[in-house]
Amino acid sequence: MTLHTIQTTQLDIPPGMIHLGIGQPDPSLLPLALIKDAAEHRLSHDDASLLAYGAELGDGYFRRALANLLTEHYHKPVDADDLFVTAGASQGIDLICTLFTKPGDTIFVEEPSYFLALNIFRDHGLNIIGLPMDEDGLVVEALEENLTQHHPAFLYTIPTFHNPASITLSAPRRERLVQLGQEHNLLIVADEVYHLLAYDTTPPEPLANYTDAGTIFSIGSFSKILAPGLRLGWIQANQDLLRRLVKSGLLESGGGLNPFTSKLVQSALELGLQLDHLNNLKTVYGKRMSFLSDALRRHLGSSASFSEPNGGFFIWLRLPEQIDAEALLSEARQHNVGFQPGIKFSSRQNHKNYIRLCFSFYDTPELETAAGRLADVLGNH
Ligand SMILES: Cc1ncc(COP(=O)(O)O)c(C=O)c1O
């Protein structure tokens, strides 16, 4: 990888390439006008305290505004004191690893799982065991079986609109998972960053609604519902668990995470701007998902299969068994189309014949072109 001296965003896409591997909002969906309005509102208060070190849990007024948003979407009252402000979901996951694991510990993940979380776990020297999923999400019987042989520091799960598989854990399995957590004193790190991105259905209750059990961290992020550059997220948990985070060296030294940005986002929440934006995102992503699904069916026919997700960013495409998606990458590059090969999401080199396609970064004309290019690549095999 080259380290560019002057690079503004994380992305560096070759000209002409349509890279469906990118799991980010497209630049036209980044709400600059909204942030300007929120900043103007916040700065007009002439309150210099937003430039001070922040309260360790996160600003109380921001947490109250966030609690109101979550209460509406989770259909259950959320207590602002059960919320801890992070600098994004990734940072929250990293902090949990720092405080609740030591190198060599075992953790459970789903197979497949979010590839960049796997990298965070590898940074912490953790031994990663992948547990199977089916169309109802994590197979809880397999979890139970594995708990007889291992004592994991935690289970990392993405219960709703999974990355990459776009699967949602069924309601009965959520109940069973929570029970197992209590029976085995298993810490559950539920990455629920897509829960609020349901296009027009209501997913089963988030694991956030079970945090009273005392074994669950529910992770959320403004990256998916406002803008990733804000680096703002939260962890919902019971107050005993949150105390461990607040008492970390990181927080004691630097104070609460991202206090300035959270005050701007407080304005976006209180003025209703964030909700309008979220509603727009849901409409846009829902349309793109339907469009890409149609285009894939037209262009790829029966050579690929997938289920249409009801939310989130991804289509998890299954290719014929003999195809190694990673080996297709250089050919795909020549056809100016990109994707994430399934093997990246595996803790044990599985899912070789899967690819993850993301529809958040491109509008329908590019999605159409990309589906055609993918068909050209696959047509040669
Ligand atoms: C499941 C999952 N967790 C976490 C993240 C990263 O979130 P953040 O930008 O808040 O660090 C992503 C982004 O792709 C994701 O898909």
The ligand as an SDF file (V2000), in Angstrom:
LIG
                    3D

 16 16  0  0  0  0  0  0  0  0999 V2000
  -20.7080   -4.1820   11.0110 C   0  0  0  0  0  0  0  0  0  0  0  0
  -19.9180   -2.9110   11.0320 C   0  0  0  0  0  0  0  0  0  0  0  0
  -19.3950   -2.4820   12.1870 N   0  0  0  0  0  0  0  0  0  0  0  0
  -18.6650   -1.3460   12.2490 C   0  0  0  0  0  0  0  0  0  0  0  0
  -18.4280   -0.5840   11.1260 C   0  0  0  0  0  0  0  0  0  0  0  0
  -17.5840    0.6370   11.2500 C   0  0  0  0  0  0  0  0  0  0  0  0
  -18.2990    1.6220   11.9120 O   0  0  0  0  0  0  0  0  0  0  0  0
  -17.6300    3.0260   12.3290 P   0  0  0  0  0  0  0  0  0  0  0  0
  -17.5060    3.8270   11.0710 O   0  0  0  0  0  0  0  0  0  0  0  0
  -18.6400    3.6080   13.2580 O   0  0  0  0  0  0  0  0  0  0  0  0
  -16.3310    2.7530   12.9650 O   0  0  0  0  0  0  0  0  0  0  0  0
  -18.9690   -0.9910    9.9080 C   0  0  0  0  0  0  0  0  0  0  0  0
  -18.7120   -0.2050    8.7000 C   0  0  0  0  0  0  0  0  0  0  0  0
  -18.6700   -0.7260    7.6090 O   0  0  0  0  0  0  0  0  0  0  0  0
  -19.7190   -2.1850    9.8620 C   0  0  0  0  0  0  0  0  0  0  0  0
  -20.2480   -2.6300    8.7240 O   0  0  0  0  0  0  0  0  0  0  0  0
  1  2  1  0
  2  3  1  0
  2 15  2  0
  3  4  2  0
  4  5  1  0
  5  6  1  0
  5 12  2  0
  6  7  1  0
  7  8  1  0
  8  9  2  0
  8 10  1  0
  8 11  1  0
 12 13  1  0
 12 15  1  0
 13 14  2  0
 15 16  1  0
M  END
$$$$
